[in-house]
């Protein structure tokens, strides 16, 4: 079936929540709920093929055409700017991108601000818009550790409940942008499978509005 929709779902709780939405929207695939090590599941009657993907890789699969659709956090879209279409805010995985610092921290404008982050582009754009000179320190692990060891002055990271910050003596200084899960589409698929994509998007939107 050439019109089958290939959907990249992020592994983990978010992907499970998204599948629940898709199931309710009429795109069920019971096989995906079975306990197995399989990564690809399909229901030809419903015209869908799902596969589990590491969250940070979803946009790559969609941009490169291995998937027609995918679900990815807005943080990934803002950081990597993939060449895709953003179709819908699924209003799942809600959190925010924020600046956080030690409780006693006060900004010293006389020197470059040391900023540790997994999201160097987002951080750079945020401070560039403010005309603030910064020194970006890109980390892949627990960025909360950076200011505790005086590697950085502040961090830019995703904040959900803020509990991790509090437990490490940090506080939110400022919120940068709200984050949530977005439905994205491959550009070519959006044209060649436009009807199928629009039907699924409309069904998901109806579920959100309800």
Secondary structure, 3 states (H helix, E strand, C coil): CCCCEEEEEECCHHHHHHHHHHHHCCCCCHHHHCCCCCCEEEECCCCEEEEEECHHHHHHHHHCCCCCEEEEEHHHHHHHCCCCEEEEECCCCCEEEEEEEECCCCCCCCCCEEEEECCHHHHHHHHHCCCCCEEEEECCCCCHHHHHCCCCCEEEEEECCCHHHHHCCEEEEEEEEEECEEEEECHHHHHHCHHHHHHHHHHHHHHHHC
